[in-house]
Amino acid sequence: MSASNATRYPTSSELERIRRAARIARLMDTAIRLPVIGVRIGADSVLGLLPAVGDVATSLIGLYILNEARRLGIPNDKLARMAVNLGVDAAGGSVPLLGDLFDVYFKSHRRNVGIILEHFGISEDELNRRI
């Protein structure tokens, strides 16, 4: 790994921004456990039921997380992976009915926060423990 791509521990303000992105991702992708089947869904799945408007809204929220990653100094190759995740989510989620099922399982916001955490070398559990 080159020195420019070496991970460093985030500052306290950066940690708070990462925590905020993680909370948003949780709300969007896994906020509610469906009884009986045990699958977790979030606002992305529910908003996706609204034709066009829901998909645009969830994409804008995904762009917020992507912009936070850019501001945190995430390298361009990882930002590109995050953008692809958003694109796949938007394309898959735009298909009527099947797209809503796709949103339940793809969870692009959580994937993108995972890329941020991986970059800094911290787990989500560790992120939640640190003050």
VENJOJO-V595629 format. One record per run of one state. SS is the DSSP state (h for helix, s for strand, l for the rest). FROM is the first residue (numbers start at 1). TO is the last residue. If there is no record, write none. Layout:
# VENJOJO-V595629
SS&FROM&TO + SS&FROM&TO
This chain:
# VENJOJO-V595629
l&1&2 + h&3&5 + l&6&11 + h&12&29 + l&30&31 + s&32&33 + l&34&39 + s&40&41 + l&42&42 + h&43&47 + l&48&52 + h&53&71 + l&72&75 + h&76&93 + l&94&97 + h&98&106 + l&107&107 + h&108&120 + l&121&123 + h&124&129 + l&130&131
